Structure formats: structure tokens, C-alpha cells
Amino acid sequence: MSTREPTGPRPSLRPTSIATLAVAGLAAAALAWLSISHWYWDIPRLPWLPAVTLLALAAFEALLAQQTRARIERRPGRPPVEPLAVARSVVLAKASSLAGAIFLGFTAAITAWLLLQAQRNQAAAADMPTAVLSVIASFALVAAALWLERACRVPERPDQNERDAA
């Protein structure tokens, strides 16, 4: 009986690709532009709740990133971090960055369309503050999620660099 390494691909978790986020955002922007130009006059005013929710999630993830980084680096006064908690944080960060990119593309297209319509229509001008806040909140979520994902990386140890060089 031999103990061989499996021949298939090894599972790995790669950092979130900016290209993936850009494609998702552009696809959402195209869908939003088509939708808003066709159905804007049939929908109620834009709600504030999604923007506020995205801002709260961005603040939570930024705080989690700061706390996780401090615990991984084992700064004084910080308890060690549980590996499963880090894995959960990475999953949250990856999902949030993709969702934030989709919201960013969608809300940016809506904001651009409203900007073009605001001079001719009072309803479009009234929706502008909500749309702009939604763009800011979406961008904040993407930034916080990418920061959280980066904070979850295990730092390289100095002795590991010496072994790799040898």
C-alpha cells in the first residue's frame, strides 16, 4: 500500500480578481440602464434602505478587517483568532465584494441616467440624493470587503523566507 499524493488539482482559494468585479459591475450597469430607461416612470421613488444597509455592512466589514488583522498578527491584548472565523470572514468578504460590485454598477448607471433626466424632470432630480448615496455605499462595501479579504491573509514568517531562499 503506497501513500501517493492525489493527482487531481489541489483546492485553493484565490484572492478576488478586480477583473471579475469590473465585469460584474459593467453587466449590472448595462442591465440597470436598460431597465431604468424603460420602467422608471412606472416605479416609486428610490428607497433609502438599500444604501443605508450597504453602508452598515461596509462599516461592519471594515471593523472586522481591523480586528481580524490585529488578532492574526497577535498584537498585545488581542486574543488569537480561530481559523474557522477567518475562513468565514473570507467567504463574507468575497461575497460582499461581488455583491458590492454589482450594486455599484447598477447604482452608477441609475445615477448617470437620473443625471441626464434631472434637468427635464422633477422626479428624477428628487431621486438623485438617494442614487448618489447608493453609489457611495456600494463603493464603500467593495473597498471594505477587499480590505477584509486582505486582512485575513496569514503573514509570512521570517524563518519561512530563509528556508525558501535556501
C-alpha positions in Angstrom: 0.0 0.0 0.0 1.6 3.3 -1.1 0.9 6.8 0.1 0.8 8.8 -3.0 -0.2 12.4 -3.4 -3.6 12.9 -5.2 -3.1 13.6 -8.9 -6.0 16.0 -9.3 -5.9 19.7 -8.8 -5.4 20.9 -5.3 -8.2 23.0 -3.8 -7.2 26.6 -3.3 -8.8 30.0 -2.6 -7.5 32.8 -4.7 -7.8 36.5 -4.0 -10.8 38.2 -5.6 -10.0 39.4 -9.1 -10.6 43.1 -9.8 -11.4 42.0 -13.4 -14.2 39.8 -12.1 -15.6 42.7 -10.1 -15.4 45.0 -13.1 -17.2 42.6 -15.4 -20.0 42.1 -12.8 -20.3 45.8 -12.3 -20.4 46.5 -16.0 -23.0 43.8 -16.6 -25.2 45.2 -13.8 -24.8 48.7 -15.2 -26.0 47.6 -18.7 -29.0 45.9 -17.1 -29.8 48.9 -15.0 -29.6 51.3 -17.8 -31.9 49.3 -20.0 -34.3 48.7 -17.1 -34.4 52.3 -15.7 -34.8 53.9 -19.2 -37.8 51.6 -19.8 -39.6 51.4 -16.5 -38.5 54.5 -14.4 -41.8 56.3 -14.8 -43.7 53.2 -13.5 -41.8 52.7 -10.3 -42.0 54.5 -7.0 -39.2 56.8 -5.7 -35.8 55.2 -5.0 -35.7 53.9 -1.4 -33.0 54.8 1.1 -32.9 51.5 2.9 -30.5 49.7 0.4 -28.0 52.5 0.7 -28.1 52.6 4.5 -27.8 48.8 4.6 -24.8 48.8 2.4 -23.1 51.5 4.5 -23.8 49.5 7.7 -22.3 46.3 6.1 -19.3 48.3 4.9 -18.7 49.7 8.4 -19.1 46.2 9.9 -16.6 44.7 7.4 -14.1 47.5 7.9 -14.2 47.0 11.7 -14.0 43.2 11.2 -10.9 43.7 9.0 -9.2 45.8 11.6 -9.9 43.4 14.4 -9.0 40.3 12.4 -5.7 41.8 11.2 -4.8 42.6 14.8 -5.7 39.1 16.0 -3.8 37.4 13.2 -0.7 39.5 13.9 -1.1 38.7 17.6 -0.9 42.2 18.8 -0.7 42.7 22.5 -4.1 42.5 24.3 -5.7 40.6 21.4 -6.8 37.0 21.7 -5.7 34.6 19.0 -8.1 34.2 16.1 -9.9 31.0 15.4 -9.1 29.6 11.9 -12.8 28.9 11.2 -13.6 32.5 12.0 -11.0 33.6 9.4 -12.5 31.3 6.8 -16.0 32.7 7.4 -14.6 36.2 7.1 -13.0 35.4 3.8 -16.3 33.9 2.5 -18.1 37.1 3.7 -15.5 39.3 2.1 -15.6 37.5 -1.3 -19.4 37.5 -1.4 -19.7 41.1 -0.3 -17.1 42.4 -2.9 -19.1 40.7 -5.7 -22.4 42.0 -4.4 -21.0 45.4 -3.9 -19.6 45.5 -7.4 -23.0 44.5 -8.8 -24.7 47.2 -6.7 -22.0 49.7 -7.7 -22.6 49.1 -11.4 -26.3 49.1 -11.0 -26.5 52.3 -9.0 -23.9 54.1 -11.1 -25.9 53.5 -14.2 -29.1 54.7 -12.4 -27.3 57.8 -11.2 -26.0 58.6 -14.6 -29.4 58.2 -16.2 -31.0 60.3 -13.5 -28.4 63.0 -14.0 -29.3 63.2 -17.7 -33.0 63.3 -16.8 -32.8 65.7 -13.8 -32.9 68.9 -15.8 -36.1 67.9 -17.5 -38.0 66.0 -14.7 -38.6 66.9 -11.1 -39.0 63.2 -10.0 -35.5 62.3 -11.4 -34.0 65.3 -9.6 -35.7 64.2 -6.3 -34.1 60.7 -6.7 -30.6 62.0 -7.2 -29.5 62.1 -3.5 -30.6 58.5 -2.9 -28.8 57.4 -6.0 -25.6 59.1 -5.2 -25.6 57.8 -1.6 -26.2 54.3 -3.1 -23.1 54.7 -5.3 -21.0 55.8 -2.3 -22.3 53.0 -0.1 -21.7 50.4 -2.9 -18.1 51.6 -3.4 -17.5 51.5 0.4 -18.7 47.9 0.6 -16.4 46.8 -2.2 -13.4 48.6 -0.5 -14.2 47.2 2.9 -14.7 43.7 1.6 -11.4 43.8 -0.3 -9.7 45.1 2.9 -11.3 42.3 4.9 -10.1 39.7 2.5 -6.6 41.1 2.6 -6.7 41.3 6.4 -7.4 37.5 6.5 -4.1 36.6 4.9 -1.6 34.8 7.1 1.6 36.8 7.2 4.8 35.1 6.1 7.1 34.2 8.9 10.8 35.4 8.7 12.1 31.8 9.1 10.0 30.7 6.2 11.6 33.2 3.9 15.1 31.9 4.9 14.0 28.3 4.2 12.6 29.3 0.8 15.8 31.1 -0.1 18.0 28.1 0.7 
